[in-house]
Amino acid sequence: MLYRAATALAGGVMRAAGPLAGPVWRERMVLGATLPHPAGGIWIHGASVGELTSARRIVAALARERPVIVTANTITGRAVVRDWGLPARLAPLDVPGAVGRFMDRYRPAVMVTVENEIWPSRAAAARARGVGQVVVGARLSERSAARWAKARALIGPVLAGLDALSAQDEGSEARLVALGLPPAALMPRLQLKLLDPAATPAPPDSAARDATWLAASTHAGEDELVLDAFLSARAEVPGLRLILAPRHPQRGDAVAALIAARGLAVARRSAGDDLAAPVLLVDVLGEMGRWYDAAGICLTGGSLVDHGGHTPWEPAGHGCAILHGPHVGNAAADYAALDAAGAALRTEAGDLAVTVARLAADPAAARAMGRRARDLLHDKAGDPAPLVGRILALAAARSRA
């Protein structure tokens, strides 16, 4: 009651200031024109670019079946969704008047919230109008749960009103249920950021792929280690190829000089050189998927030097045998899981040549590592189909009500 009274008062003051406010403020207060939109659609909300991009596969699946209106808290988030060809606008502020105007103008059948963008006034307006409520990719740490527990009277009704929720981990599920989420609302877990890598088609096996090593997203100080390891490994496996892709393509000239200093011919992607060259320097952006497909063995950069290591899930999606150095603090749990599953190998710089040569000489072992990496990725990502089906069924039912 206190929250609703305070936000109602604030909303009244903000609406009164509307004629003097700019377009962003007016859009968030739902004053003025709205987008044409049929009733009975699905309202999807994410805070900004990261949240909405992680849920894009779910958004697209819903948009193929029913009208959607997507909202974000930021102008950049709104722009990204419009670039997808979907209707998007800034989200209403969580004051009863703005939320009520939004609901009355767009008349959604279901409200889908990405991650932790849960707001009391939105939830109350949805309950009052019989709008279904779903949360996808929910996360709740122990620390956040302790804070929410102090406002149980506020968060309890919000969670109790949810029709479905898909969490990212078991701990979040347990904490949300303890705060008032009905256990029956729980859906299979999803790791939203892994859905796109998990949907990557597996490249076909080939002898050329078996003999190609990709050093992906390398940083300064790693290229020398990779090149020296390549020379040693190629002495053991004469047909070995190297694709070297620096994290920052502007380092291309410096890396090319390192290649030439070792007596190797320099083939550069930016120059349109031979893509099948024994050493290919990829000094352009936006093509990593192509090089993951071309290489059966992949070293994730930022791990031989202390940059925390880049994500292992993209090469996992392409079925690469993953190698990494000791510096993987950015995704320590992910690398530990891959190592334990026999899908990745940790190597020190001094052992890199031996490890690469061993895998290149045993394609069956490298392929098996790649399959295990894909299998683990699929297990962790989860299957969004049951959740999408639940949302669509809920939308159909609420539209008839």
Number of C-alpha atoms within 10 A of each C-alpha: 8 8 12 16 12 12 18 18 14 15 20 15 11 18 18 11 13 18 11 10 13 10 13 13 18 21 20 20 24 25 17 9 9 12 11 10 15 15 16 21 25 28 23 25 26 27 20 21 18 12 21 26 18 20 23 18 18 19 22 13 15 19 15 9 10 14 17 26 23 23 25 26 19 16 14 13 23 24 19 17 23 14 10 11 9 17 18 23 24 25 23 25 21 21 24 24 23 26 24 21 16 22 22 13 17 20 21 28 27 28 25 21 24 24 24 15 15 18 15 19 22 23 23 19 19 23 16 10 15 15 26 25 25 23 26 26 22 23 21 20 12 11 9 11 16 14 11 17 17 10 11 15 13 17 20 19 17 22 24 16 19 22 21 25 29 25 25 22 17 10 13 19 21 14 19 24 17 14 21 19 24 17 15 11 17 19 20 16 22 22 24 27 18 20 23 17 19 24 16 16 11 16 17 10 15 12 9 14 23 25 25 24 28 29 26 22 22 24 19 15 12 19 23 14 15 20 21 16 20 23 17 16 23 18 12 17 18 14 15 23 24 24 24 26 27 24 21 14 17 11 13 20 13 12 22 20 12 16 22 11 10 12 8 15 14 19 21 21 16 13 11 8 13 13 14 14 15 16 24 23 26 24 22 18 12 6 11 17 14 11 22 26 21 24 27 31 30 27 30 23 31 26 27 27 19 16 15 18 24 22 17 24 23 21 29 30 29 28 33 36 30 27 25 26 22 17 20 26 15 15 14 14 11 18 24 16 14 23 18 11 15 17 27 26 19 22 19 15 18 11 12 24 23 16 18 28 22 16 21 27 19 13 20 12 14 24 21 16 27 27 21 21 29 28 18 20 25 19 14 19 21 18 17 21 12 12 22 17 13 15 23 20 13 20 23 16 14 18 18 8 9
